[in-house]
Amino acid sequence: MQYLNSFVSFVFSRATLTFIGLVVLALVIWFVGPLIAVDGLRPLATVGVRVSLLVVLLALAIRRRPRPARLHRTSVAFWNSRLRTMSASPGVGDD
C-alpha cells in the first residue's frame, strides 16, 4: 500500500504535473500549430519557428522553477551546526 501512496504522490507532485503540462503544450504547438492561420498567415507553419518557440518555453519553465526553500534552510542549519562544533573543539596544534 505504501508503494501505491508513493506512486500517487509522485504522479501528482508539482514537478511531474509541470513536466506533463509542458509535454502536452509542446505536442499541441508541434501538431496543431501549423493548422492555425491568422488572416491567411500561418505563423507556426515552419519547423524552425516551432522549435524556437519550444526552446523559449523550455527556457522560461527552467527559469521559473521554484527553488526548494526547505533544502536551503536545511543546508544553512547543517553548516551552522558544523561551524559551531568546529569552533568549540580544540584545533590542531592547540596544546
C-alpha angles and dihedrals in degrees: 000000000000090000090055091049092049091047093051092047089050094049093048096041118121094247094051094046090048091051092048090048092051092049092050091047091049091050091049091050092047099047105024097034096078090052094058114096128182113195091334095311121115105204095181098042097106123071093228093059092048093048091048091051091049091050091051092049091049091049091050091049092051092047093050093048108130116242115232104249092187091058090050092050091047092050093049092048091049095051092044090054091047092051091049093051092045093051092046095052119075114259129231112287095020096126 
